[in-house]
């Protein structure tokens, strides 16, 4: 199999599944990527230190959201486990001197299965989820570097989060300037692969304080950047703002 891109996707809350436009955009993106041998998922919704490696056998989904219609708590995504990928991840982490542990009963959270339902609805690709071991960009970039070899082995490395994530501002209309500013800043520095700027985004990003009251949704893009090839072309398969809110749908493909 030829080398795969590395991706960062805006993952959306469960009601993404009722947004036909966004579902279609994710499905089209997956069609262009092709079917990977397996998927390594780094979601904003799992922070654990040291880096934790999730279930390698099918486990119940984690419904880590509140106040949604009952149908979303009946969602299923019975993707195969990925024990071979987990073994490979362990080896790469050992080689890079990165501490880790196994969490064999930890199933996928919605940052993983919501976009995957749209992209690979047949759930026939093995999925392994690992945790964010930190919110510090330099450490996460090094995690990505350690795992980047997997893209040459048929593994789709996925960071799942949001480049802007201010839930308190969801109903703000019209679109606030800080949302456009930070989305535009991200597009610029990622397109130019300005690693220093991305790693120092808290100080350099225009509108960052309003765009990111907390940082767990942004940092999966740092892992993805670290995992990508140094010469990878950067494109944005999905852009725009979700239903007019300050939540950018901007997703990134490296390669």
C-alpha distance (Angstrom), angle and dihedral (degrees) to the residues before:
residue distance angle dihedral
X1 . . .
X2 3.81 . .
X3 3.79 120.3 .
X4 3.78 113.6 -74.3
X5 3.79 127.1 -139.2
X6 3.78 121.7 -111.4
X7 3.80 114.8 -124.0
X8 3.77 142.1 -161.5
X9 3.79 115.1 -159.9
X10 3.76 132.7 -169.1
X11 3.79 99.1 -127.8
X12 3.80 106.9 -165.4
X13 3.78 131.6 -156.1
X14 3.83 119.4 -74.7
X15 3.81 92.1 -84.3
X16 3.81 87.0 69.5
X17 3.80 82.6 86.6
X18 3.82 88.7 65.8
X19 3.82 91.6 52.0
X20 3.81 102.4 90.4
X21 3.80 93.0 -172.1
X22 3.79 94.9 54.8
X23 3.80 93.1 41.7
X24 3.79 88.1 53.3
X25 3.80 92.4 48.9
X26 3.80 91.9 52.3
X27 3.81 91.9 46.1
X28 3.80 91.6 50.7
X29 3.79 90.9 48.8
X30 3.80 91.4 52.1
X31 3.79 91.1 49.2
X32 3.79 89.4 55.1
X33 3.79 92.2 48.3
X34 3.78 93.8 50.2
X35 3.78 125.8 -143.7
X36 3.80 112.9 -49.1
X37 3.78 124.3 -148.2
X38 3.80 88.8 -119.9
X39 3.81 141.2 -18.9
X40 3.79 128.2 -121.7
X41 3.80 108.4 -158.7
X42 3.81 126.9 -160.7
X43 3.80 108.0 -175.4
X44 3.79 131.4 -171.6
X45 3.79 87.9 -130.0
X46 3.79 98.7 68.7
X47 3.78 119.1 66.2
X48 3.79 114.6 165.6
X49 3.77 133.1 150.1
X50 2.96 125.7 -111.9
X51 3.78 99.5 28.8
X52 3.80 107.7 -82.5
X53 3.79 126.0 -149.3
X54 3.79 112.0 -145.5
X55 3.76 133.1 -141.8
X56 3.78 119.7 -40.2
X57 3.79 92.0 -168.4
X58 3.82 125.3 57.0
X59 3.81 111.4 -78.3
X60 3.82 133.4 175.3
X61 3.79 115.0 -80.8
X62 3.79 119.3 -106.3
X63 3.81 111.6 -120.9
X64 3.79 94.4 -155.7
X65 3.80 97.5 170.7
X66 3.77 134.7 84.9
X67 3.79 139.3 -142.8
X68 3.80 98.6 18.0
X69 3.82 127.9 132.3
X70 3.79 114.9 -76.6
X71 3.82 92.9 -111.1
X72 3.79 90.9 72.0
X73 3.81 90.9 59.3
X74 3.79 89.6 58.2
X75 3.80 95.3 55.9
X76 3.78 116.1 128.7
X77 3.78 131.0 -164.8
X78 3.79 109.1 174.9
X79 3.78 100.1 -175.2
X80 3.81 117.7 165.2
X81 3.77 119.7 -98.8
X82 3.79 119.4 -107.4
X83 3.83 109.1 -139.1
X84 3.81 93.3 154.8
X85 3.79 91.2 52.9
X86 3.81 90.3 47.8
X87 3.79 90.4 53.7
X88 3.79 90.4 50.1
X89 3.82 91.5 48.4
X90 3.80 90.5 51.5
X91 3.78 90.7 52.1
X92 3.80 93.5 49.7
X93 3.80 92.1 47.7
X94 3.80 91.6 49.9
X95 3.79 89.6 50.1
X96 3.81 90.8 52.3
X97 3.80 94.3 45.3
X98 3.81 93.1 -117.0
X99 3.80 116.1 149.4
X100 3.79 118.4 -128.8
X101 3.77 144.4 160.5
X102 3.79 136.5 -160.2
X103 3.81 124.1 -107.9
X104 3.84 99.3 -173.5
X105 3.82 96.1 177.5
X106 3.80 97.1 48.3
X107 3.81 109.8 112.8
X108 3.79 128.8 -164.0
X109 3.80 120.1 -69.6
X110 3.80 123.9 -144.3
X111 3.80 92.3 -92.7
X112 3.79 85.0 68.8
X113 3.79 108.4 34.4
X114 3.82 100.9 36.9
X115 3.83 94.6 64.5
X116 3.80 92.1 35.5
X117 3.80 91.1 56.1
X118 3.81 86.1 59.9
X119 3.79 97.5 41.3
X120 3.81 103.7 37.1
X121 3.81 103.6 16.2
X122 3.80 94.6 168.6
X123 3.83 88.6 66.5
X124 3.79 90.2 -141.1
X125 3.82 98.1 131.9
X126 3.83 117.5 88.8
X127 3.81 111.3 -115.5
X128 3.79 129.1 -158.8
X129 3.79 121.2 -175.3
X130 3.79 124.4 -158.6
X131 3.77 128.9 -172.5
X132 3.77 132.0 -113.1
X133 3.81 101.4 -108.4
X134 3.79 92.1 -163.6
X135 3.78 143.3 -3.2
X136 3.80 91.4 -128.8
X137 3.82 109.2 114.0
X138 3.80 97.8 -145.3
X139 3.79 92.5 53.2
X140 3.81 91.9 46.9
X141 3.80 92.1 47.7
X142 3.81 88.2 55.7
X143 3.81 90.6 50.4
X144 3.78 87.8 55.0
X145 3.79 90.9 47.9
X146 3.79 90.6 52.3
X147 3.80 92.8 52.0
X148 3.80 99.5 39.1
X149 3.79 93.5 98.4
X150 3.81 88.1 72.0
X151 3.81 92.0 74.0
X152 3.83 87.4 69.3
X153 3.80 89.7 54.9
X154 3.79 101.0 58.8
X155 3.80 95.2 -90.7
X156 3.79 119.9 135.6
X157 3.81 106.7 -145.1
X158 3.80 109.2 -152.8
X159 3.78 130.8 -170.1
X160 3.80 109.9 -164.8
X161 3.79 122.6 -164.2
X162 3.80 140.7 84.7
X163 3.79 129.1 -79.6
X164 3.80 88.1 -145.3
X165 3.79 119.6 30.7
X166 3.79 119.0 167.4
X167 3.80 108.1 142.8
X168 3.80 92.0 -179.2
X169 3.80 88.4 63.8
X170 3.81 97.6 46.7
X171 3.80 93.1 113.0
X172 3.81 95.5 43.7
X173 3.81 111.3 128.1
X174 2.94 134.6 -143.7
X175 3.78 99.0 34.9
X176 3.82 106.4 -89.7
X177 3.76 120.1 -120.1
X178 3.78 93.7 -121.3
X179 3.82 90.6 61.8
X180 3.79 92.6 53.3
X181 3.79 91.1 42.4
X182 3.79 96.3 52.8
X183 3.80 93.9 40.6
X184 3.80 89.1 51.7
X185 3.78 92.6 45.8
X186 3.81 90.4 51.8
X187 3.79 91.4 49.2
X188 3.79 90.8 51.6
X189 3.81 99.9 47.0
X190 3.81 93.9 41.0
X191 3.80 93.0 48.2
X192 3.80 89.2 51.9
X193 3.81 91.8 41.8
X194 3.78 89.4 -128.4
X195 3.78 95.4 175.3
X196 3.80 94.5 177.9
X197 3.80 91.6 55.4
X198 3.80 93.1 47.2
X199 3.79 92.1 49.6
X200 3.81 89.7 49.6
X201 3.81 94.6 42.2
X202 3.81 93.6 129.0
X203 3.80 90.1 64.6
X204 3.81 101.4 30.0
X205 3.80 106.3 36.0
X206 3.79 114.8 105.3
X207 3.81 107.9 -125.6
X208 3.80 93.1 3.4
X209 3.81 97.1 139.3
X210 3.79 93.1 58.2
X211 3.79 94.9 35.7
X212 3.80 94.0 52.0
X213 3.80 116.7 29.3
X214 3.82 83.2 165.2
X215 3.78 126.6 22.3
X216 3.79 109.8 -143.7
X217 3.81 93.6 96.6
X218 3.79 94.6 53.3
X219 3.79 102.2 45.8
X220 3.84 98.7 69.2
X221 3.81 85.5 74.5
X222 3.80 87.9 60.7
X223 3.81 90.5 56.7
X224 3.80 89.7 48.6
X225 3.80 91.8 49.4
X226 3.78 90.3 51.1
X227 3.80 92.5 49.7
X228 3.80 94.8 49.2
X229 3.79 124.0 95.0
X230 3.79 113.5 -95.5
X231 3.79 91.1 -119.0
X232 3.81 96.6 41.6
X233 3.79 115.6 140.1
X234 3.79 111.9 -121.5
X235 3.81 120.7 -137.9
X236 3.80 134.9 165.3
X237 3.82 108.8 -135.3
X238 3.81 93.1 -179.7
X239 3.80 126.7 31.5
X240 3.79 139.0 160.1
X241 3.79 133.5 71.7
X242 3.78 125.7 -69.1
X243 3.81 110.7 -103.6
X244 3.79 91.4 -31.5
X245 3.81 93.1 -57.4
X246 3.83 124.2 128.8
X247 3.83 89.1 -103.4
X248 3.78 107.5 110.3
X249 3.79 117.6 -144.4
X250 3.80 90.1 -157.7
X251 3.79 109.1 143.2
X252 3.77 126.2 -176.3
X253 3.78 135.1 -140.6
X254 3.80 119.0 -165.0
X255 3.78 107.5 -161.3
